[in-house]
């Protein structure tokens, strides 16, 4: 679990075009992440 204010761990994810983007690729830039923890899950 990541707590508020902690740096994000290294990760890579697909972007909206399917290309892989790593947090390292964005070094020195502002990054905003959002997700829906219960999206596509029961409950």
PyMOL Python script that loads the backbone (N, CA, C, O; Angstrom):
from pymol import cmd

cmd.read_pdbstr("""\
ATOM      1  N   UNK A   1       0.845  -1.170   0.000  1.00  0.00           N
ATOM      2  CA  UNK A   1       0.000   0.000   0.000  1.00  0.00           C
ATOM      3  C   UNK A   1       0.893   1.236   0.000  1.00  0.00           C
ATOM      4  O   UNK A   1       1.859   1.322   0.758  1.00  0.00           O
ATOM      5  N   UNK A   2       0.561   2.168  -0.845  1.00  0.00           N
ATOM      6  CA  UNK A   2       1.284   3.446  -0.895  1.00  0.00           C
ATOM      7  C   UNK A   2       0.470   4.465  -0.113  1.00  0.00           C
ATOM      8  O   UNK A   2      -0.735   4.604  -0.326  1.00  0.00           O
ATOM      9  N   UNK A   3       1.122   5.165   0.778  1.00  0.00           N
ATOM     10  CA  UNK A   3       0.453   6.191   1.565  1.00  0.00           C
ATOM     11  C   UNK A   3       0.567   7.545   0.881  1.00  0.00           C
ATOM     12  O   UNK A   3       1.474   7.766   0.079  1.00  0.00           O
ATOM     13  N   UNK A   4      -0.339   8.434   1.192  1.00  0.00           N
ATOM     14  CA  UNK A   4      -0.324   9.785   0.651  1.00  0.00           C
ATOM     15  C   UNK A   4       1.028  10.433   0.910  1.00  0.00           C
ATOM     16  O   UNK A   4       1.543  10.390   2.026  1.00  0.00           O
ATOM     17  N   UNK A   5       1.596  11.033  -0.128  1.00  0.00           N
ATOM     18  CA  UNK A   5       2.863  11.740   0.008  1.00  0.00           C
ATOM     19  C   UNK A   5       4.088  10.893  -0.275  1.00  0.00           C
ATOM     20  O   UNK A   5       5.191  11.427  -0.394  1.00  0.00           O
ATOM     21  N   UNK A   6       3.918   9.569  -0.387  1.00  0.00           N
ATOM     22  CA  UNK A   6       5.056   8.704  -0.681  1.00  0.00           C
ATOM     23  C   UNK A   6       5.312   8.681  -2.185  1.00  0.00           C
ATOM     24  O   UNK A   6       4.376   8.780  -2.977  1.00  0.00           O
ATOM     25  N   UNK A   7       6.583   8.551  -2.580  1.00  0.00           N
ATOM     26  CA  UNK A   7       6.876   8.429  -4.010  1.00  0.00           C
ATOM     27  C   UNK A   7       6.300   7.131  -4.565  1.00  0.00           C
ATOM     28  O   UNK A   7       6.235   6.120  -3.865  1.00  0.00           O
ATOM     29  N   UNK A   8       5.891   7.168  -5.806  1.00  0.00           N
ATOM     30  CA  UNK A   8       5.380   5.961  -6.458  1.00  0.00           C
ATOM     31  C   UNK A   8       6.542   5.012  -6.756  1.00  0.00           C
ATOM     32  O   UNK A   8       7.640   5.466  -7.076  1.00  0.00           O
ATOM     33  N   UNK A   9       6.313   3.714  -6.657  1.00  0.00           N
ATOM     34  CA  UNK A   9       7.354   2.756  -7.017  1.00  0.00           C
ATOM     35  C   UNK A   9       7.499   2.708  -8.537  1.00  0.00           C
ATOM     36  O   UNK A   9       6.597   3.142  -9.254  1.00  0.00           O
ATOM     37  N   UNK A  10       8.614   2.189  -9.037  1.00  0.00           N
ATOM     38  CA  UNK A  10       8.775   2.066 -10.488  1.00  0.00           C
ATOM     39  C   UNK A  10       7.662   1.195 -11.080  1.00  0.00           C
ATOM     40  O   UNK A  10       7.295   0.171 -10.504  1.00  0.00           O
ATOM     41  N   UNK A  11       7.131   1.609 -12.230  1.00  0.00           N
ATOM     42  CA  UNK A  11       6.105   0.812 -12.893  1.00  0.00           C
ATOM     43  C   UNK A  11       6.071   1.148 -14.376  1.00  0.00           C
ATOM     44  O   UNK A  11       6.575   2.186 -14.805  1.00  0.00           O
ATOM     45  N   UNK A  12       5.471   0.256 -15.146  1.00  0.00           N
ATOM     46  CA  UNK A  12       5.216   0.464 -16.567  1.00  0.00           C
ATOM     47  C   UNK A  12       3.781   0.049 -16.845  1.00  0.00           C
ATOM     48  O   UNK A  12       3.314  -0.973 -16.343  1.00  0.00           O
ATOM     49  N   UNK A  13       3.082   0.847 -17.648  1.00  0.00           N
ATOM     50  CA  UNK A  13       1.684   0.590 -17.973  1.00  0.00           C
ATOM     51  C   UNK A  13       1.420   0.986 -19.418  1.00  0.00           C
ATOM     52  O   UNK A  13       2.139   1.818 -19.971  1.00  0.00           O
ATOM     53  N   UNK A  14       0.396   0.401 -20.038  1.00  0.00           N
ATOM     54  CA  UNK A  14       0.032   0.845 -21.381  1.00  0.00           C
ATOM     55  C   UNK A  14      -0.718   2.177 -21.318  1.00  0.00           C
ATOM     56  O   UNK A  14      -1.519   2.411 -20.413  1.00  0.00           O
ATOM     57  N   UNK A  15      -0.445   3.039 -22.292  1.00  0.00           N
ATOM     58  CA  UNK A  15      -1.192   4.288 -22.372  1.00  0.00           C
ATOM     59  C   UNK A  15      -2.425   4.094 -23.249  1.00  0.00           C
ATOM     60  O   UNK A  15      -2.742   2.969 -23.633  1.00  0.00           O
ATOM     61  N   UNK A  16      -3.107   5.163 -23.562  1.00  0.00           N
ATOM     62  CA  UNK A  16      -4.357   5.083 -24.323  1.00  0.00           C
ATOM     63  C   UNK A  16      -4.164   4.571 -25.752  1.00  0.00           C
ATOM     64  O   UNK A  16      -5.133   4.178 -26.401  1.00  0.00           O
ATOM     65  N   UNK A  17      -2.924   4.571 -26.247  1.00  0.00           N
ATOM     66  CA  UNK A  17      -2.654   4.063 -27.597  1.00  0.00           C
ATOM     67  C   UNK A  17      -2.105   2.646 -27.585  1.00  0.00           C
ATOM     68  O   UNK A  17      -1.911   2.039 -28.638  1.00  0.00           O
ATOM     69  N   UNK A  18      -1.849   2.110 -26.370  1.00  0.00           N
ATOM     70  CA  UNK A  18      -1.289   0.773 -26.250  1.00  0.00           C
ATOM     71  C   UNK A  18       0.223   0.767 -26.100  1.00  0.00           C
ATOM     72  O   UNK A  18       0.816  -0.292 -25.892  1.00  0.00           O
ATOM     73  N   UNK A  19       0.857   1.931 -26.202  1.00  0.00           N
ATOM     74  CA  UNK A  19       2.308   2.024 -25.999  1.00  0.00           C
ATOM     75  C   UNK A  19       2.622   1.945 -24.514  1.00  0.00           C
ATOM     76  O   UNK A  19       1.857   2.442 -23.689  1.00  0.00           O
ATOM     77  N   UNK A  20       3.740   1.325 -24.172  1.00  0.00           N
ATOM     78  CA  UNK A  20       4.145   1.203 -22.776  1.00  0.00           C
ATOM     79  C   UNK A  20       4.838   2.477 -22.314  1.00  0.00           C
ATOM     80  O   UNK A  20       5.737   2.987 -22.983  1.00  0.00           O
ATOM     81  N   UNK A  21       4.412   2.981 -21.167  1.00  0.00           N
ATOM     82  CA  UNK A  21       5.009   4.166 -20.563  1.00  0.00           C
ATOM     83  C   UNK A  21       5.472   3.773 -19.164  1.00  0.00           C
ATOM     84  O   UNK A  21       4.729   3.153 -18.404  1.00  0.00           O
ATOM     85  N   UNK A  22       6.708   4.141 -18.834  1.00  0.00           N
ATOM     86  CA  UNK A  22       7.262   3.872 -17.509  1.00  0.00           C
ATOM     87  C   UNK A  22       7.327   5.164 -16.717  1.00  0.00           C
ATOM     88  O   UNK A  22       7.450   6.245 -17.292  1.00  0.00           O
ATOM     89  N   UNK A  23       7.246   5.058 -15.423  1.00  0.00           N
ATOM     90  CA  UNK A  23       7.406   6.234 -14.584  1.00  0.00           C
ATOM     91  C   UNK A  23       8.765   6.867 -14.853  1.00  0.00           C
ATOM     92  O   UNK A  23       8.893   8.092 -14.844  1.00  0.00           O
ATOM     93  N   UNK A  24       9.763   6.052 -15.088  1.00  0.00           N
ATOM     94  CA  UNK A  24      11.112   6.547 -15.392  1.00  0.00           C
ATOM     95  C   UNK A  24      11.105   7.430 -16.650  1.00  0.00           C
ATOM     96  O   UNK A  24      11.860   8.400 -16.724  1.00  0.00           O
ATOM     97  N   UNK A  25      10.258   7.102 -17.638  1.00  0.00           N
ATOM     98  CA  UNK A  25      10.152   7.902 -18.868  1.00  0.00           C
ATOM     99  C   UNK A  25       9.666   9.315 -18.581  1.00  0.00           C
ATOM    100  O   UNK A  25       9.910  10.232 -19.366  1.00  0.00           O
ATOM    101  N   UNK A  26       8.981   9.490 -17.460  1.00  0.00           N
ATOM    102  CA  UNK A  26       8.368  10.773 -17.122  1.00  0.00           C
ATOM    103  C   UNK A  26       9.152  11.552 -16.075  1.00  0.00           C
ATOM    104  O   UNK A  26       8.657  12.542 -15.536  1.00  0.00           O
ATOM    105  N   UNK A  27      10.362  11.115 -15.787  1.00  0.00           N
ATOM    106  CA  UNK A  27      11.184  11.767 -14.764  1.00  0.00           C
ATOM    107  C   UNK A  27      11.318  13.260 -15.057  1.00  0.00           C
ATOM    108  O   UNK A  27      11.574  13.656 -16.194  1.00  0.00           O
ATOM    109  N   UNK A  28      11.142  14.084 -14.024  1.00  0.00           N
ATOM    110  CA  UNK A  28      11.262  15.524 -14.152  1.00  0.00           C
ATOM    111  C   UNK A  28       9.974  16.209 -14.592  1.00  0.00           C
ATOM    112  O   UNK A  28       9.940  17.434 -14.710  1.00  0.00           O
ATOM    113  N   UNK A  29       8.916  15.442 -14.836  1.00  0.00           N
ATOM    114  CA  UNK A  29       7.636  16.006 -15.245  1.00  0.00           C
ATOM    115  C   UNK A  29       6.606  15.780 -14.145  1.00  0.00           C
ATOM    116  O   UNK A  29       6.762  14.891 -13.308  1.00  0.00           O
ATOM    117  N   UNK A  30       5.560  16.586 -14.153  1.00  0.00           N
ATOM    118  CA  UNK A  30       4.430  16.343 -13.277  1.00  0.00           C
ATOM    119  C   UNK A  30       3.660  15.163 -13.830  1.00  0.00           C
ATOM    120  O   UNK A  30       3.462  15.061 -15.040  1.00  0.00           O
ATOM    121  N   UNK A  31       3.230  14.280 -12.965  1.00  0.00           N
ATOM    122  CA  UNK A  31       2.469  13.101 -13.377  1.00  0.00           C
ATOM    123  C   UNK A  31       1.207  13.014 -12.542  1.00  0.00           C
ATOM    124  O   UNK A  31       1.256  13.123 -11.317  1.00  0.00           O
ATOM    125  N   UNK A  32       0.081  12.820 -13.201  1.00  0.00           N
ATOM    126  CA  UNK A  32      -1.191  12.616 -12.513  1.00  0.00           C
ATOM    127  C   UNK A  32      -1.675  11.226 -12.867  1.00  0.00           C
ATOM    128  O   UNK A  32      -1.768  10.876 -14.043  1.00  0.00           O
ATOM    129  N   UNK A  33      -1.984  10.432 -11.856  1.00  0.00           N
ATOM    130  CA  UNK A  33      -2.501   9.086 -12.081  1.00  0.00           C
ATOM    131  C   UNK A  33      -3.879   8.996 -11.463  1.00  0.00           C
ATOM    132  O   UNK A  33      -4.128   9.559 -10.396  1.00  0.00           O
ATOM    133  N   UNK A  34      -4.763   8.297 -12.124  1.00  0.00           N
ATOM    134  CA  UNK A  34      -6.057   8.000 -11.514  1.00  0.00           C
ATOM    135  C   UNK A  34      -6.500   6.632 -11.978  1.00  0.00           C
ATOM    136  O   UNK A  34      -6.119   6.164 -13.051  1.00  0.00           O
ATOM    137  N   UNK A  35      -7.296   6.013 -11.163  1.00  0.00           N
ATOM    138  CA  UNK A  35      -7.807   4.701 -11.491  1.00  0.00           C
ATOM    139  C   UNK A  35      -9.084   4.491 -10.700  1.00  0.00           C
ATOM    140  O   UNK A  35      -9.391   5.217  -9.755  1.00  0.00           O
ATOM    141  N   UNK A  36      -9.796   3.493 -11.112  1.00  0.00           N
ATOM    142  CA  UNK A  36     -11.053   3.151 -10.476  1.00  0.00           C
ATOM    143  C   UNK A  36     -10.883   1.771  -9.858  1.00  0.00           C
ATOM    144  O   UNK A  36     -10.999   0.764 -10.556  1.00  0.00           O
ATOM    145  N   UNK A  37     -10.610   1.713  -8.563  1.00  0.00           N
ATOM    146  CA  UNK A  37     -10.282   0.432  -7.934  1.00  0.00           C
ATOM    147  C   UNK A  37     -11.340  -0.639  -8.063  1.00  0.00           C
ATOM    148  O   UNK A  37     -11.014  -1.825  -8.011  1.00  0.00           O
ATOM    149  N   UNK A  38     -12.582  -0.269  -8.228  1.00  0.00           N
ATOM    150  CA  UNK A  38     -13.622  -1.297  -8.327  1.00  0.00           C
ATOM    151  C   UNK A  38     -14.150  -1.444  -9.747  1.00  0.00           C
ATOM    152  O   UNK A  38     -15.134  -2.150  -9.969  1.00  0.00           O
ATOM    153  N   UNK A  39     -13.517  -0.795 -10.701  1.00  0.00           N
ATOM    154  CA  UNK A  39     -13.965  -0.912 -12.089  1.00  0.00           C
ATOM    155  C   UNK A  39     -13.778  -2.344 -12.570  1.00  0.00           C
ATOM    156  O   UNK A  39     -12.738  -2.958 -12.337  1.00  0.00           O
ATOM    157  N   UNK A  40     -14.771  -2.854 -13.228  1.00  0.00           N
ATOM    158  CA  UNK A  40     -14.739  -4.209 -13.802  1.00  0.00           C
ATOM    159  C   UNK A  40     -14.572  -5.306 -12.758  1.00  0.00           C
ATOM    160  O   UNK A  40     -14.061  -6.381 -13.070  1.00  0.00           O
ATOM    161  N   UNK A  41     -14.995  -5.050 -11.529  1.00  0.00           N
ATOM    162  CA  UNK A  41     -14.938  -6.052 -10.483  1.00  0.00           C
ATOM    163  C   UNK A  41     -16.306  -6.152  -9.827  1.00  0.00           C
ATOM    164  O   UNK A  41     -17.033  -5.161  -9.753  1.00  0.00           O
ATOM    165  N   UNK A  42     -16.659  -7.327  -9.356  1.00  0.00           N
ATOM    166  CA  UNK A  42     -17.939  -7.445  -8.673  1.00  0.00           C
ATOM    167  C   UNK A  42     -17.916  -6.696  -7.330  1.00  0.00           C
ATOM    168  O   UNK A  42     -16.877  -6.616  -6.674  1.00  0.00           O
ATOM    169  N   UNK A  43     -19.026  -6.174  -6.949  1.00  0.00           N
ATOM    170  CA  UNK A  43     -19.133  -5.539  -5.638  1.00  0.00           C
ATOM    171  C   UNK A  43     -18.995  -4.084  -5.701  1.00  0.00           C
ATOM    172  O   UNK A  43     -19.064  -3.412  -4.672  1.00  0.00           O
TER     173      UNK A  43
END
""", "prot")
cmd.dss("prot")
cmd.show_as("cartoon", "prot")
cmd.util.cbc("prot")
cmd.orient("prot")
